[in-house]
């Protein structure tokens, strides 16, 4: 867990004099002063000022106990102390409010029965309403804190899930390393030993392939344009290795070149077509690669005229017949697109095989 995530889980008290709290005091003192002005001879502004001062001092006591002491015995609940402090401070706050608002009077306010009764009424109103307001504020704070902690835990969980997904994708992607590299290098060595001029062409195609493949090894996303560069370089190498038995054709819409695509996706389909369709055939065959866009989806089709897989193969059986390549690809598609991508495998007549990939078309 990183420091930023951990600090988000530590409860923090709200601002001492937040506008929300001051707003509650302002509105409640205004509401109560309007009610009192109809039965009290005192000027309405004076009543409101006294009530606001009482509420402000209560808020001060509430906020102090919210922060101090930092640690309390286990048998003492902080919220109990806060509610008690709000009630205890009422008589003292009312006395201070009357003292400040009667500074110009010839005699102290407590010597006037009318003002003393008014102070008692304010104390009674404060003791009646203030604890409930304090408990309401505590409930909102605790509820908000619980929501923030729940969001923090959910954020932390999603970060762990994303990290696990990225690790899984990288592991699967590492398993998609092309198997033909060693065979191609061995073929280049044989051509060099034999003094064949074709060695240079094969080596150039291999360099083109590596230039397209190496930058995407650690990426979780590529484009169809990059994928097709990789496929074209791969097929050119394979064509040089078996020029009489492999032909290929690539057709792609220009708009599809910028579509995001998981790395090595098309290469996996083409490599399977070569290994399981063309290589086992004595006469070889042709591989056709086509990519088009349709209603916000990308449709990529790889078909071959090789030996095929028989006349009765369903998608799951075909995937097992083709080894781990397509099973690996299915898992990567599931992780990346969360079920919104489909890989359809079909046996062709009289022989051959096709693999169609359907996934959301999202431009890079």
Secondary structure, 3 states (H helix, E strand, C coil): CCHHHHHHCCCCCCCCCCHHHHHHHHHHHHHHHHHHCCCCCCCHHHHHHHHHHHHHHHHHHHHHHHHCCCCCCCCCCHHHHHHHHHHHHHHHHHHHHHHHHCCCCCCCHHHCHHHHHHHHHHHHHHHHHHHHHHHHHHHHHHHHHHHHHHHHHHHHHHHHHHHHHHHHHHHHHHCCCCCHHHHHHHHHHHHHHCCCCHHHHHHHHHHHHHHHHHCCCCCCCEEHHHHHHHHHHHHHHHHHHCCCCEEEEEEECHHHHHEEECCCHHHHHHHHHHHHHHCCCCCCEEEEEEEEEECCEEEEEEEECCCCCCCCCCHHHHHHHCCHHHHHHHHHHHHHHCCCCEEEEEECCCCCEEEEEEEECCEC
